[in-house]
Amino acid sequence: MITFKEEYALIDRILSGEESLYAVLVNRYKSYAYTIALKVVQNKVEAEEIAQDGFIKAFQYLKKFNKEAKFSTWLYRIVFNAAISHKRKNKQPFESVENKRVEYPERIDNNLEREDKKYFVNRAMEKLSDADRLAVQLYYLKEFTLEETAEMMGQNINTLKVRVHRARQRLADELKKILKHEALTL
């Protein structure tokens, strides 16, 4: 693990012509870049492609990187924007799920409650906007600080606090709707 100071020195070396060192940054951040893209597009192949495109864009604009920010935050913002753009370009037509049969995976009794919680939370998360979903995932699941999450998403800290608060409220409302419907169908 390299420090941020060492990382900035590495970026200086890359900019001065040692371009092969960029692989160190790619290796350090590839899983996070992939995770960000996957959370937005929800497709493994597309997420890999978007993460790669994000690294290419970051390399092309490395001269414009402001060393007062973290490289990771700057990279994640590039990947997030690329994923959102990709999703907009490839928007799937709406398909009604009303008459579709839903297959539930078999569950082991001792994991049933945990799996149910995960299933219902994921269903509720799908109802959130991409930005709200990402904010909740970065802050609560990936456990980034509010400041880091705000920086990654290119938002003011107060705006992010409001976004996370409202997203939690919408998530709770969606869970109530889903669970009420589930209770009525039992």
C-alpha angles and dihedrals in degrees: 000000000000126000123242090252090054089046091055089049088051090052090051090053091049090050091049091059109280092114094160088072088071086083088072090061092044092052092047096051106025097102093049092047090050091048093052092049093045092052090056104040099026092212121108098211094046091046091055090050093048092048090051091048089050091055091048091051091046090052092049092051098036090115088063094052111124109221091208086077129059116263090226092057092048092048094047090052090053091049093045092051091047090051093049091048091048092049092050092049093048100039109163118228115255114265121194112234093192096105098029121111114236117214115210118204116243111263131205111238096238091053095042098099094045092046091048091052091049092047095050094044090051091050090051092046089056088063092060122089116260092255094048092047092050093047091052093046095048095045102038106023103031090033097223114161119256089252093052092045092049091049093048091050094043093240137130112260092241091050089052092049089054091045093051092045093049092043089054090051092049089046091053091047091049091048090052091051094046095045093045089052091046091050091051092052096051 
